[in-house]
Amino acid sequence: MAEGEIGIEDILGEIRTVMLSIPCPYCGKIPNKPIKPGMEVQCSACGHFYTVEKTLNETTKNAIKKIIDQVLQKYDRKLEDFGENMANTFISYADQTIREIRRFYEKSRQLPTKSDVEELLLNSTNMIMNTIASYIEALQKQLGEEHAGIKLEIKRIGEQVISIKGLLKPIIDLVKGLPGPLLPSLTPPREIRLTYEDDRGQIREFSLPKGEIIIGRDPHGFEIQARTPKEILNLGIFDATIGRKHMKIFFNGKNVCIEDLKSKNGTYINGEKLEPYKKYIVKDGDEILLGALGSKLKVKFLY
């Protein structure tokens, strides 16, 4: 590309490549060389140790934003420069990339190649490229091809757009005007689980049914329970500082919300105390802390 030019297809390709290099799931730092299955590495930025599995299962939206910012550094730009809708498109594309890599890895126990990932993301890539091209061409028809901000080079093979290139500032100004994200936001998970360590030090987890769950202390003792209208699950955690009706969890098939039920010792998400009777959306990897002893539940999304 000439100096000052940018290609949408190049950014998408770099997002796929850096996700395949297995960035740090905690801070998003892209490693100097790709991480391979069986390796445990220490992030040079935040110091956390991580593996392929941790990145594929525990990378947060925050980390994804930082990863994309690193991709855009070569253009001296940040994610926020592209406007909300294009930024959300890049985030969703990166999220889909990591989920497709995870599906491939779970089936074959090895990471896909670059060409594998390109094929797995083909539909999403085509959707982004075709939608941007249609938007540009509609503006060109309305305002004229020489209008500053829409003078871009669009290449096709048949009906498929394979390249959209232009000067950096005009293309950024253009995508800021996109009417909406070009991909759905993070795909709803098929299952939500809560993982925790019981008082014996055993890691346990349970799946959230759709509907409402009350987390609280046994009315006749100190064991913490997850209660639905149909069943009661004893968690094996004994904590007298947790209320009998401490908090509520609700999974509607799309979002998971939690609500503190005006508990005496509070409910926290990632260390931040919740206001009573206010719904908060939780995401994959969030930690929910209950009571004065800090009994911990970790949210895990399965796609």
C-alpha positions as CSV (number, residue, x, y, z in Angstrom):
1,M,0.0,0.0,0.0
2,A,1.1,3.6,-0.6
3,E,2.0,5.7,2.4
4,G,-1.2,6.9,4.2
5,E,-3.4,4.1,2.7
6,I,-5.3,1.6,4.6
7,G,-7.1,-1.6,3.5
8,I,-10.1,-2.9,5.5
9,E,-9.2,-6.4,4.3
10,D,-5.7,-6.0,5.7
11,I,-7.0,-5.0,9.2
12,L,-9.3,-8.0,9.2
13,G,-6.4,-10.3,8.2
14,E,-4.2,-8.9,10.9
15,I,-6.9,-9.5,13.5
16,R,-7.1,-13.1,12.5
17,T,-3.3,-13.5,12.6
18,V,-2.8,-12.0,16.0
19,M,-5.7,-14.0,17.5
20,L,-4.0,-17.1,16.1
21,S,-0.7,-16.1,17.9
22,I,-2.6,-16.6,21.2
23,P,-2.4,-13.1,23.0
24,C,-2.5,-12.8,26.7
25,P,-6.1,-13.3,27.9
26,Y,-5.6,-10.9,30.8
27,C,-4.1,-7.7,29.2
28,G,-4.2,-8.5,25.4
29,K,-0.5,-8.3,24.9
30,I,0.4,-9.9,21.5
31,P,3.4,-12.3,22.0
32,N,6.6,-11.9,20.0
33,K,6.2,-15.4,18.6
34,P,3.1,-17.6,18.5
35,I,2.2,-19.7,21.6
36,K,1.7,-23.4,20.9
37,P,-0.4,-26.0,22.7
38,G,1.3,-27.5,25.8
39,M,3.2,-24.3,26.5
40,E,2.8,-22.1,29.6
41,V,4.2,-18.7,29.0
42,Q,4.5,-15.6,31.1
43,C,3.2,-12.4,29.6
44,S,5.9,-9.8,29.2
45,A,3.5,-7.0,29.9
46,C,1.4,-8.0,32.9
47,G,3.4,-11.0,34.2
48,H,0.5,-13.5,34.2
49,F,1.1,-17.1,33.1
50,Y,-1.2,-18.4,30.5
51,T,-1.8,-21.2,28.0
52,V,-3.6,-21.7,24.7
53,E,-6.6,-23.0,26.6
54,K,-6.7,-19.9,28.8
55,T,-6.7,-17.5,25.8
56,L,-9.3,-19.5,23.9
57,N,-11.6,-19.7,26.9
58,E,-11.0,-16.7,29.1
59,T,-10.1,-13.7,26.9
60,T,-12.3,-10.8,27.9
61,K,-13.8,-8.1,25.7
62,N,-11.5,-5.6,27.4
63,A,-8.5,-7.7,26.3
64,I,-9.9,-7.9,22.8
65,K,-10.1,-4.1,22.6
66,K,-6.4,-3.9,23.6
67,I,-5.4,-6.5,21.0
68,I,-7.1,-4.5,18.2
69,D,-5.5,-1.3,19.4
70,Q,-2.1,-3.0,18.9
71,V,-3.1,-4.0,15.4
72,L,-4.1,-0.4,14.6
73,Q,-0.8,1.0,16.1
74,K,0.9,0.5,12.7
75,Y,-1.5,3.1,11.3
76,D,-1.0,5.4,14.4
77,R,-4.6,4.9,15.2
78,K,-6.7,3.4,18.0
79,L,-10.0,1.5,18.0
80,E,-12.0,4.5,19.1
81,D,-10.8,6.5,16.0
82,F,-13.0,4.4,13.8
83,G,-16.3,5.3,15.4
84,E,-18.6,3.2,17.6
85,N,-20.1,1.0,14.9
86,M,-16.9,0.1,13.1
87,A,-15.2,-0.5,16.5
88,N,-17.9,-2.9,17.5
89,T,-17.6,-4.6,14.2
90,F,-13.8,-5.2,14.8
91,I,-14.5,-6.4,18.3
92,S,-17.2,-8.9,17.1
93,Y,-14.9,-10.1,14.3
94,A,-12.1,-10.7,16.8
95,D,-14.5,-12.5,19.1
96,Q,-15.8,-14.7,16.3
97,T,-12.2,-15.4,15.3
98,I,-11.2,-16.7,18.8
99,R,-14.4,-18.8,19.0
100,E,-13.7,-20.4,15.6
101,I,-10.1,-21.2,16.7
102,R,-11.5,-22.7,19.9
103,R,-14.0,-24.9,18.0
104,F,-11.2,-26.1,15.7
105,Y,-8.9,-26.8,18.6
106,E,-11.5,-28.7,20.6
107,K,-12.1,-31.0,17.7
108,S,-8.6,-31.6,16.4
109,R,-6.5,-30.8,19.5
110,Q,-4.3,-28.6,17.4
111,L,-4.5,-24.9,16.3
112,P,-5.7,-24.1,12.8
113,T,-3.5,-22.6,10.1
114,K,-3.9,-19.1,8.8
115,S,-5.7,-20.4,5.8
116,D,-8.0,-22.5,8.0
117,V,-8.9,-19.4,10.0
118,E,-9.5,-17.4,6.9
119,E,-11.9,-20.0,5.6
120,L,-13.7,-20.3,9.0
121,L,-14.3,-16.5,9.0
122,L,-15.1,-16.3,5.3
123,N,-18.8,-15.5,5.8
124,S,-18.2,-12.8,8.4
125,T,-15.4,-11.3,6.3
126,N,-17.6,-11.2,3.2
127,M,-20.4,-9.6,5.1
128,I,-18.2,-6.8,6.4
129,M,-16.5,-6.1,3.0
130,N,-19.8,-6.2,1.0
131,T,-21.7,-4.0,3.4
132,I,-18.9,-1.3,3.5
133,A,-18.7,-1.4,-0.4
134,S,-22.4,-1.0,-0.8
135,Y,-22.4,1.9,1.7
136,I,-19.5,3.6,-0.2
137,E,-21.2,3.1,-3.6
138,A,-24.4,4.5,-2.4
139,L,-22.6,7.6,-1.2
140,Q,-20.7,7.9,-4.5
141,K,-23.9,7.7,-6.4
142,Q,-25.4,10.4,-4.2
143,L,-22.4,12.8,-3.9
144,G,-20.1,11.9,-6.8
145,E,-17.0,9.7,-6.9
146,E,-14.6,12.5,-6.2
147,H,-16.2,13.5,-2.9
148,A,-13.6,13.7,-0.2
149,G,-13.9,10.8,2.1
150,I,-15.4,8.3,-0.3
151,K,-12.6,8.2,-3.0
152,L,-11.7,4.6,-2.4
153,E,-10.6,1.7,-4.5
154,I,-12.9,-1.3,-4.5
155,K,-11.9,-4.6,-6.1
156,R,-14.2,-7.5,-6.8
157,I,-14.0,-11.1,-8.0
158,G,-17.4,-11.8,-9.4
159,E,-19.9,-10.3,-6.9
160,Q,-17.6,-10.7,-3.9
161,V,-15.6,-7.6,-2.7
162,I,-12.0,-8.6,-2.0
163,S,-10.4,-5.2,-1.4
164,I,-11.3,-1.8,-0.1
165,K,-8.4,0.6,0.0
166,G,-8.0,4.4,0.4
167,L,-6.2,7.1,2.2
168,L,-6.2,6.7,6.0
169,K,-8.2,9.8,7.1
170,P,-10.9,9.6,4.5
171,I,-11.6,5.9,5.1
172,I,-11.8,6.5,8.8
173,D,-14.1,9.4,8.3
174,L,-16.2,7.2,6.1
175,V,-16.6,4.2,8.4
176,K,-17.6,6.6,11.3
177,G,-20.8,7.2,9.3
178,L,-21.8,3.5,9.0
179,P,-25.4,3.2,10.2
180,G,-24.7,0.2,12.5
181,P,-22.3,-2.6,13.4
182,L,-21.7,-4.9,10.4
183,L,-21.7,-8.1,12.5
184,P,-24.0,-9.1,15.4
185,S,-22.5,-8.2,18.8
186,L,-21.0,-11.1,20.8
187,T,-22.9,-14.2,19.9
188,P,-25.2,-15.3,22.8
189,P,-23.7,-18.4,24.6
190,R,-25.5,-21.7,24.4
191,E,-24.7,-22.4,28.1
192,I,-23.6,-20.4,31.1
193,R,-21.8,-22.1,34.0
194,L,-20.6,-20.9,37.4
195,T,-17.3,-22.3,38.6
196,Y,-16.1,-22.1,42.2
197,E,-13.9,-23.8,44.8
198,D,-15.7,-25.5,47.6
199,D,-14.5,-25.7,51.2
200,R,-12.6,-28.9,50.5
201,G,-10.5,-27.1,47.8
202,Q,-12.3,-28.9,44.9
203,I,-13.1,-27.0,41.8
204,R,-16.8,-27.4,41.0
205,E,-19.2,-25.9,38.4
206,F,-22.9,-26.0,37.6
207,S,-24.9,-24.9,34.6
208,L,-27.4,-22.1,34.9
209,P,-30.9,-22.9,33.7
210,K,-32.9,-20.2,31.9
211,G,-34.9,-18.2,34.4
212,E,-34.1,-17.0,37.9
213,I,-31.7,-18.4,40.5
214,I,-31.4,-17.2,44.1
215,I,-28.0,-17.6,45.7
216,G,-28.1,-17.6,49.5
217,R,-27.5,-19.4,52.7
218,D,-29.4,-22.5,53.7
219,P,-32.4,-21.3,55.9
220,H,-31.4,-24.1,58.4
221,G,-27.6,-23.8,58.3
222,F,-24.6,-22.0,56.8
223,E,-24.1,-23.9,53.5
224,I,-24.6,-21.7,50.3
225,Q,-27.2,-22.8,47.9
226,A,-28.4,-22.1,44.4
227,R,-32.1,-22.2,44.4
228,T,-34.6,-22.4,41.5
229,P,-38.4,-23.0,41.8
230,K,-37.7,-26.7,40.9
231,E,-34.4,-27.6,42.6
232,I,-31.9,-26.7,45.3
233,L,-28.2,-27.1,44.7
234,N,-25.9,-27.2,47.7
235,L,-22.5,-25.6,46.7
236,G,-20.3,-27.1,49.5
237,I,-19.4,-23.5,50.7
238,F,-20.1,-22.6,54.3
239,D,-20.3,-18.8,54.9
240,A,-22.3,-17.2,57.6
241,T,-21.7,-13.8,56.1
242,I,-23.9,-14.5,53.1
243,G,-27.6,-13.7,53.4
244,R,-30.4,-16.3,53.0
245,K,-31.5,-14.4,49.9
246,H,-28.2,-12.8,49.0
247,M,-28.4,-12.2,45.2
248,K,-30.3,-13.2,42.2
249,I,-29.0,-14.5,38.8
250,F,-31.1,-14.4,35.7
251,F,-30.2,-15.9,32.3
252,N,-32.6,-15.1,29.5
253,G,-30.7,-17.0,26.7
254,K,-28.9,-13.9,25.7
255,N,-27.5,-12.0,28.7
256,V,-26.7,-13.0,32.3
257,C,-27.7,-10.5,34.9
258,I,-27.1,-10.4,38.6
259,E,-28.8,-8.4,41.3
260,D,-27.9,-7.9,44.9
261,L,-30.9,-8.4,47.1
262,K,-29.9,-5.8,49.6
263,S,-27.5,-8.2,51.3
264,K,-25.8,-7.1,54.5
265,N,-22.2,-7.8,53.3
266,G,-22.6,-7.0,49.7
267,T,-22.1,-8.5,46.2
268,Y,-19.2,-7.6,44.0
269,I,-18.3,-8.0,40.3
270,N,-14.5,-8.0,39.8
271,G,-14.1,-6.1,43.0
272,E,-16.7,-3.4,42.5
273,K,-19.7,-3.4,44.9
274,L,-23.1,-3.6,43.4
275,E,-26.0,-1.3,44.3
276,P,-28.9,-3.2,45.8
277,Y,-31.8,-4.1,43.5
278,K,-30.0,-2.9,40.4
279,K,-29.4,-5.4,37.5
280,Y,-25.8,-5.8,36.2
281,I,-24.9,-7.7,33.0
282,V,-22.0,-10.1,33.6
283,K,-19.6,-11.4,30.9
284,D,-17.4,-14.4,30.4
285,G,-14.6,-14.6,33.0
286,D,-16.2,-12.2,35.5
287,E,-15.7,-12.9,39.2
288,I,-18.7,-12.6,41.5
289,L,-17.7,-12.2,45.2
290,L,-20.2,-12.6,48.0
291,G,-20.2,-11.7,51.6
292,A,-17.5,-10.6,54.0
293,L,-15.3,-13.7,53.4
294,G,-15.2,-13.2,49.6
295,S,-16.8,-16.4,48.5
296,K,-16.1,-16.5,44.8
297,L,-18.1,-17.6,41.8
298,K,-16.6,-17.3,38.3
299,V,-18.8,-16.9,35.2
300,K,-18.0,-19.2,32.2
301,F,-19.7,-19.0,28.8
302,L,-19.9,-21.9,26.4
303,Y,-20.6,-21.3,22.8
